[in-house]
Amino acid sequence: MIEDHTKESKELADAKEQQEAEKSGKPVMVVKVYSPFKVYYDEVSYSISGVNATGPFDILPHHHNFITLISPCELNIHPVNGRQEQKIRISGGLMHVKADKVTVFLDI
């Protein structure tokens, strides 16, 4: 029950941050990168880049629904509010994109 409340609070905070960032005129999306035991990234961002079997790719806001296996690479995430680009080295994973929400599952 407490976890559900925390999850709802985080989702509301993400939605609010997404609305605030979009007021600047630049579309954004929620990006979550996590493994079963650790959350690596969970913030509103402008883009995420990675590598799959066909090569490098970028995901931007309003991307079509998309799912892919990610090859070993360095994920590059561009957060909002002038924060520094985040780089996360991964050994592989699964990415799911739907409705301006990008979820990356690692260690699966």
C-alpha positions in Angstrom: 0.0 0.0 0.0 2.8 2.5 0.9 4.6 1.6 -2.4 1.5 2.3 -4.4 1.2 5.8 -2.7 4.9 6.5 -3.4 4.5 5.4 -7.0 1.5 7.7 -7.5 3.3 10.6 -5.9 6.3 10.1 -8.3 4.0 9.9 -11.3 2.3 13.1 -10.3 5.7 14.8 -9.8 6.8 13.6 -13.2 3.6 14.9 -14.8 4.1 18.3 -13.1 7.7 18.5 -14.1 6.8 17.5 -17.7 4.2 20.2 -17.9 6.6 22.8 -16.5 9.3 21.8 -19.0 6.9 21.9 -21.9 6.0 25.5 -21.0 9.4 26.5 -22.3 8.2 25.3 -25.7 10.4 22.2 -25.9 8.6 18.8 -25.7 9.8 16.3 -23.1 9.3 12.7 -22.1 9.7 10.7 -18.9 12.7 8.4 -19.0 13.2 5.5 -16.5 16.3 3.2 -16.6 16.4 0.4 -14.0 17.3 -3.1 -13.2 15.6 -5.4 -10.7 17.6 -4.0 -7.8 18.6 -0.5 -8.8 17.1 2.6 -10.4 19.7 4.3 -12.6 17.6 7.2 -13.9 14.0 8.4 -13.4 13.5 12.0 -14.7 11.9 14.1 -17.4 14.2 14.4 -20.4 14.5 15.8 -23.9 16.0 12.7 -25.5 17.8 9.3 -25.0 20.3 7.6 -27.4 21.4 4.0 -27.5 22.5 1.2 -29.8 20.5 -1.8 -31.1 21.2 -4.5 -33.6 20.7 -2.1 -36.5 22.9 0.6 -35.1 22.7 3.8 -33.1 19.3 5.4 -32.5 17.7 8.4 -30.8 14.3 8.6 -29.1 12.7 12.1 -28.9 9.4 13.2 -27.5 6.3 12.1 -29.6 8.2 9.1 -30.9 6.0 6.3 -32.2 5.4 3.2 -30.0 8.7 1.3 -30.1 10.3 -1.7 -28.4 13.8 -3.0 -29.0 16.6 -5.0 -27.5 19.5 -2.7 -26.6 23.1 -3.8 -27.4 26.0 -3.2 -25.0 26.6 0.6 -25.2 26.5 3.8 -23.4 23.0 5.3 -23.0 23.1 9.1 -23.4 20.2 11.0 -21.7 19.6 14.7 -22.0 17.7 15.9 -18.9 15.7 19.1 -18.7 16.4 22.2 -16.6 20.0 22.6 -17.8 21.2 19.5 -16.0 24.3 17.7 -17.3 23.9 14.9 -19.9 23.7 11.5 -18.1 25.7 8.6 -19.5 25.0 5.1 -18.4 27.1 2.2 -19.6 25.0 -1.0 -20.1 25.7 -4.6 -21.1 22.3 -4.8 -22.8 18.6 -4.5 -22.1 15.1 -3.9 -23.4 13.6 -0.5 -24.2 9.9 0.3 -24.4 8.6 3.6 -25.7 4.9 4.6 -25.5 3.1 7.9 -25.0 6.2 10.0 -24.2 7.4 7.4 -21.6 10.6 5.5 -22.2 11.3 2.6 -20.0 14.7 0.7 -20.1 14.9 -2.6 -18.4 18.5 -3.8 -17.6 19.9 -7.1 -16.4 17.1 -9.2 -17.9 
